[in-house]
Amino acid sequence: MKGVGKKRIVGISAPLKPDYKLIKEAGIEWLRVGFGFPYEDRIHGGYSERFKNGLKKALNLRDMGFRLLGTSPGPGSMRYDEKAKATIWKPGVPEWAGKPGSDGYYQVLEEACAEIAGKTRELVQLWQVANEPDIDIFRGPLSDGEMVRFLLTAARGIKRGNPEAKTGINLGFITDYSRWLMKEIYCIPDSPFDYIGIDGYFGSWQPGGPQDWLWYIDEVYEITKRPVLINEWGYSTLQSSPITDDPERKKHYNQIVCRNKAWNRVWKKEHSPGEQAEYIRECMEIFAEHPHVMGEFFFRWDDTPTCWQCGQPDCPAECAWGIVDVNGNPKPGYYALKKAIEELFEDE
């Protein structure tokens, strides 16, 4: 069985310690690359070190033959901070930009996105604007209307910096709020968005399994009338781990999985390397055949030693999504993804 005859994006997100030879051998052609806020302390001032490093990395990846999905700065995220020893709000737009939601804040955001897109116009043509803007931990202090303005402002900044760029958002999941959000930014005469990106973790963060992608894809396409990019998808290989910190569970936790150190949802039997491999095969068949899907980015390449949400090691929430382990050893999921790409997706 092959795809439906059109070339689709085959990508992976968030390589922590990438083995580019192994990635290429799997048939993965696209990588999702984040760009930090470009300016250090003022509009059109000096570049931040993070942005300069991001530019260098993107150039190296392009020279290695990879194509890139760029991600623009978002409002921020609720994540673990080692210095504070707590999960706290960390803004994606610097404080010098002004109060979140103010006119000056949006002016800085648009100029920053225009600068990022302009500096990368030979490297990046496809952009994800912010990250999961329908989820509270990535939205922070912005109201509903302010989030709409944030996304439109960032996308228009990208288009100003690179008129050839294609932009989209990535939903965390489908909810009444995300339905409203899509209508506010896609169903308008001057929408700057070219595709709709969706994230989904059926059997992990959401109930269900691979077949649930069908109704999800169909619904977002029906609302936006845009090609659908699967920006994130995957299946954790770790069902649970011992609670080794905060036994009375008094700290802040974004969600129940970090709190309990165990998944409360599964697809079949349990989160395991074997079940991940089965999951990958079934999802890839759907993505290869669905007429509205333009491609997919698997989350993620490698396991992480600690959870970005709670800071703990071996936390099921964020530590075991990889198709290789923390030492770079392939799991069964690596071979499942490689085989699916070989058998299901069309060549150029």
C-alpha positions as CSV (number, residue, x, y, z in Angstrom):
1,M,0.0,0.0,0.0
2,K,1.3,3.4,-0.9
3,G,0.2,7.0,-0.3
4,V,-2.4,8.7,-2.5
5,G,0.2,9.9,-5.0
6,K,1.3,13.3,-3.6
7,K,4.5,14.1,-1.7
8,R,3.8,14.6,2.0
9,I,5.9,16.1,4.7
10,V,7.7,13.4,6.8
11,G,9.2,15.1,9.8
12,I,10.2,14.8,13.5
13,S,10.2,17.3,16.3
14,A,12.5,18.2,19.2
15,P,15.7,16.2,18.7
16,L,17.7,16.7,21.9
17,K,20.7,14.7,20.9
18,P,20.1,14.1,17.2
19,D,21.8,11.3,15.3
20,Y,21.4,12.8,11.9
21,K,22.7,9.7,10.1
22,L,20.1,7.6,11.8
23,I,17.4,10.2,11.2
24,K,18.2,10.2,7.5
25,E,18.3,6.4,7.3
26,A,14.7,6.4,8.7
27,G,13.6,8.6,5.7
28,I,12.9,11.6,7.8
29,E,13.3,14.8,5.6
30,W,11.9,17.6,7.8
31,L,12.8,18.8,11.2
32,R,10.9,21.2,13.5
33,V,13.2,24.0,14.7
34,G,12.5,26.7,17.3
35,F,13.8,30.2,17.0
36,G,14.2,32.2,20.2
37,F,13.2,35.9,20.5
38,P,15.6,37.7,18.2
39,Y,16.3,41.0,20.0
40,E,18.3,41.2,23.2
41,D,16.9,44.3,24.8
42,R,15.1,46.5,22.2
43,I,13.6,46.4,18.7
44,H,16.3,46.3,16.0
45,G,19.0,46.1,18.7
46,G,21.5,43.3,19.0
47,Y,20.5,39.7,18.5
48,S,20.1,37.4,21.5
49,E,22.6,34.5,21.8
50,R,19.7,32.0,21.5
51,F,18.6,33.5,18.2
52,K,22.2,33.6,16.8
53,N,22.6,29.9,17.8
54,G,19.3,29.1,16.2
55,L,20.3,30.7,12.9
56,K,23.6,28.8,12.9
57,K,21.8,25.5,13.6
58,A,19.2,26.1,10.8
59,L,22.0,26.8,8.3
60,N,23.8,23.6,9.3
61,L,20.6,21.6,9.0
62,R,19.8,23.0,5.6
63,D,23.4,22.2,4.4
64,M,22.8,18.6,5.6
65,G,19.8,18.4,3.3
66,F,17.0,18.8,5.8
67,R,13.9,20.9,5.2
68,L,12.7,23.0,8.2
69,L,9.4,23.8,9.9
70,G,10.2,27.0,11.9
71,T,8.4,27.8,15.2
72,S,7.9,31.4,16.1
73,P,7.9,32.7,19.7
74,G,4.8,32.2,21.7
75,P,3.4,34.0,24.8
76,G,5.4,31.6,27.0
77,S,4.9,28.3,28.9
78,M,4.3,27.0,32.4
79,R,7.4,24.9,33.0
80,Y,9.9,23.7,35.6
81,D,12.7,26.1,36.5
82,E,15.8,24.6,38.0
83,K,16.8,27.7,39.8
84,A,13.3,28.3,41.4
85,K,12.9,24.5,42.0
86,A,9.3,25.0,40.9
87,T,7.0,25.0,37.8
88,I,6.5,28.6,36.9
89,W,5.4,30.9,34.0
90,K,8.3,31.7,31.7
91,P,7.4,34.3,29.1
92,G,8.3,33.8,25.4
93,V,8.2,37.6,24.8
94,P,10.7,39.5,27.0
95,E,9.5,41.8,29.7
96,W,11.0,44.9,28.0
97,A,8.3,44.4,25.3
98,G,5.7,45.8,27.7
99,K,2.7,44.5,29.4
100,P,1.2,41.3,27.7
101,G,-1.7,42.4,25.6
102,S,-0.7,46.1,25.3
103,D,-0.2,47.8,22.0
104,G,3.5,48.1,22.5
105,Y,3.7,44.3,23.2
106,Y,2.2,43.5,19.9
107,Q,4.4,46.0,18.1
108,V,7.5,44.3,19.4
109,L,6.0,40.9,18.6
110,E,5.3,41.8,14.9
111,E,8.8,43.4,14.4
112,A,10.4,40.3,16.0
113,C,8.6,37.8,13.8
114,A,9.3,39.9,10.7
115,E,13.0,39.9,11.6
116,I,13.1,36.1,12.2
117,A,11.3,35.4,8.9
118,G,13.5,37.8,7.0
119,K,16.7,36.4,8.4
120,T,15.7,32.9,7.6
121,R,13.9,33.4,4.3
122,E,16.4,31.2,2.4
123,L,16.2,28.5,5.1
124,V,12.6,28.3,6.3
125,Q,9.4,28.6,4.2
126,L,7.0,26.8,6.6
127,W,6.1,28.3,10.0
128,Q,4.3,27.2,13.1
129,V,3.0,30.3,14.9
130,A,3.5,29.9,18.7
131,N,2.6,26.5,20.3
132,E,-0.7,25.1,21.3
133,P,-2.4,28.5,21.9
134,D,-5.6,26.8,23.0
135,I,-3.9,25.3,26.1
136,D,-3.6,27.4,29.3
137,I,0.0,26.4,30.0
138,F,1.1,28.0,26.7
139,R,-1.2,31.0,26.8
140,G,-0.5,32.5,30.2
141,P,-2.0,35.9,31.0
142,L,-3.5,36.6,27.6
143,S,-7.3,36.7,27.3
144,D,-9.2,35.1,24.4
145,G,-9.2,38.2,22.3
146,E,-5.6,38.9,23.1
147,M,-4.6,35.4,22.0
148,V,-6.3,36.0,18.7
149,R,-4.4,39.2,18.2
150,F,-1.2,37.5,19.2
151,L,-1.5,34.8,16.5
152,L,-2.6,37.2,13.8
153,T,0.1,39.7,14.7
154,A,2.9,37.0,14.7
155,A,1.7,35.5,11.4
156,R,1.5,38.9,9.7
157,G,5.0,39.7,10.9
158,I,6.3,36.5,9.4
159,K,4.6,37.3,6.1
160,R,6.1,40.8,6.1
161,G,9.5,39.4,6.7
162,N,9.1,36.6,4.1
163,P,6.1,37.0,1.7
164,E,6.6,33.5,0.4
165,A,6.3,31.9,3.9
166,K,3.4,29.6,4.7
167,T,2.0,29.8,8.2
168,G,-0.3,27.9,10.5
169,I,-1.1,27.3,14.2
170,N,-1.0,24.0,16.0
171,L,-4.0,23.2,18.2
172,G,-3.4,21.2,21.4
173,F,-6.7,19.5,20.7
174,I,-10.3,20.1,19.6
175,T,-12.5,21.9,22.2
176,D,-15.2,24.6,22.1
177,Y,-12.5,27.2,22.7
178,S,-10.3,25.9,19.9
179,R,-13.2,25.8,17.5
180,W,-13.9,29.4,18.3
181,L,-10.2,30.3,17.9
182,M,-10.0,28.7,14.5
183,K,-13.0,30.6,13.3
184,E,-11.6,33.9,14.6
185,I,-8.3,33.6,12.7
186,Y,-9.0,31.4,9.7
187,C,-12.6,32.3,8.7
188,I,-11.8,36.0,8.1
189,P,-11.3,37.8,4.8
190,D,-7.6,38.7,5.4
191,S,-6.5,35.6,7.2
192,P,-2.7,35.2,7.0
193,F,-2.9,31.4,7.7
194,D,-2.2,28.8,4.9
195,Y,-2.6,25.5,6.8
196,I,-4.1,24.3,10.0
197,G,-1.8,22.3,12.3
198,I,-3.1,19.9,14.9
199,D,-1.5,18.0,17.8
200,G,-3.0,14.9,19.2
201,Y,-2.0,12.1,21.6
202,F,-4.9,9.7,21.6
203,G,-4.4,7.1,24.2
204,S,-2.1,9.4,26.2
205,W,-3.3,13.0,26.8
206,Q,-6.6,12.2,25.1
207,P,-8.7,9.1,25.3
208,G,-8.9,6.8,22.2
209,G,-6.5,5.6,19.6
210,P,-5.2,6.1,16.0
211,Q,-8.7,5.9,14.5
212,D,-9.7,9.1,16.3
213,W,-7.4,11.0,14.0
214,L,-10.0,10.6,11.2
215,W,-12.8,12.7,12.8
216,Y,-10.2,15.2,14.2
217,I,-8.7,15.9,10.8
218,D,-12.1,16.1,9.1
219,E,-13.5,18.6,11.7
220,V,-10.6,21.0,11.6
221,Y,-10.6,20.9,7.8
222,E,-14.3,21.6,7.7
223,I,-13.9,24.7,9.8
224,T,-10.8,26.1,8.2
225,K,-10.8,24.8,4.7
226,R,-7.0,24.5,4.9
227,P,-4.6,21.6,4.4
228,V,-4.0,19.8,7.6
229,L,-0.5,19.3,9.1
230,I,0.0,16.9,12.0
231,N,2.4,19.0,13.9
232,E,2.7,16.7,16.9
233,W,1.7,13.1,17.6
234,G,3.1,10.1,19.4
235,Y,2.8,7.5,22.1
236,S,4.8,7.4,25.3
237,T,6.7,4.2,26.1
238,L,6.6,4.5,29.9
239,Q,3.4,3.7,31.8
240,S,4.5,4.7,35.3
241,S,7.4,5.4,37.7
242,P,7.9,5.7,41.4
243,I,7.2,9.0,43.1
244,T,10.6,10.1,44.4
245,D,9.9,13.8,45.1
246,D,7.1,15.7,46.9
247,P,5.4,12.6,48.3
248,E,2.5,14.7,49.6
249,R,2.0,16.2,46.2
250,K,2.0,19.8,47.4
251,K,3.7,21.4,44.4
252,H,2.1,22.9,41.3
253,Y,1.5,20.4,38.5
254,N,0.2,21.2,35.1
255,Q,-1.7,18.0,34.9
256,I,-2.5,14.7,36.6
257,V,0.2,12.6,35.0
258,C,3.1,14.5,36.6
259,R,1.3,14.4,39.9
260,N,0.7,10.6,39.9
261,K,3.7,9.6,37.8
262,A,1.4,7.4,35.8
263,W,-0.7,7.5,32.7
264,N,-4.5,7.5,33.4
265,R,-5.2,6.7,29.8
266,V,-3.8,4.0,27.5
267,W,-4.6,2.8,23.9
268,K,-4.6,-1.0,24.4
269,K,-2.8,-2.5,27.3
270,E,-0.1,-0.1,28.6
271,H,2.4,2.4,27.5
272,S,5.4,0.4,26.3
273,P,7.9,0.3,23.4
274,G,6.0,-2.5,21.7
275,E,2.7,-0.7,21.9
276,Q,4.3,2.5,20.6
277,A,5.5,0.7,17.5
278,E,2.0,-0.6,16.8
279,Y,0.6,2.9,17.3
280,I,3.0,4.4,14.9
281,R,2.1,2.0,12.1
282,E,-1.6,2.6,12.4
283,C,-1.3,6.4,12.5
284,M,1.1,6.6,9.6
285,E,-1.4,4.6,7.5
286,I,-4.0,7.2,8.2
287,F,-1.7,10.2,7.5
288,A,-0.5,8.7,4.3
289,E,-4.0,8.1,2.9
290,H,-6.1,11.0,4.2
291,P,-6.7,13.5,1.4
292,H,-6.5,16.5,3.6
293,V,-3.2,15.7,5.3
294,M,-0.2,17.5,4.0
295,G,2.3,15.7,6.3
296,E,3.3,14.9,9.9
297,F,5.9,15.6,12.5
298,F,6.4,12.8,15.0
299,F,7.0,13.8,18.6
300,R,9.8,13.0,19.4
301,W,13.2,11.8,18.3
302,D,14.7,10.9,21.7
303,D,13.8,10.4,25.3
304,T,14.6,13.1,27.8
305,P,16.3,12.6,31.2
306,T,13.9,14.9,33.0
307,C,10.3,16.2,32.5
308,W,10.1,19.8,31.3
309,Q,6.8,20.2,33.2
310,C,7.8,19.0,36.7
311,G,11.6,18.6,36.5
312,Q,11.5,15.0,37.7
313,P,13.5,12.1,36.1
314,D,11.6,9.2,34.5
315,C,8.3,11.1,34.5
316,P,5.8,9.4,32.1
317,A,4.4,12.8,31.1
318,E,7.4,14.0,29.1
319,C,10.4,11.6,29.4
320,A,9.6,8.7,27.1
321,W,8.1,9.9,23.8
322,G,11.2,9.1,21.8
323,I,11.8,6.5,19.2
324,V,15.4,6.3,20.6
325,D,16.3,6.2,24.3
326,V,18.4,8.7,26.2
327,N,21.5,7.0,25.0
328,G,20.5,7.1,21.3
329,N,19.5,3.4,21.1
330,P,16.6,2.8,18.7
331,K,13.4,1.4,20.1
332,P,10.9,-0.7,18.1
333,G,9.2,2.5,17.3
334,Y,12.2,3.7,15.3
335,Y,11.9,0.7,13.0
336,A,8.1,1.0,12.8
337,L,8.4,4.6,11.6
338,K,11.2,3.8,9.2
339,K,9.2,0.9,7.6
340,A,6.0,3.0,7.4
341,I,7.9,5.8,5.6
342,E,9.4,3.3,3.2
343,E,6.1,1.6,2.4
344,L,3.4,4.3,2.7
345,F,4.9,7.7,1.6
346,E,5.6,8.7,-2.0
347,D,9.0,9.7,-3.2
348,E,9.6,13.0,-5.0
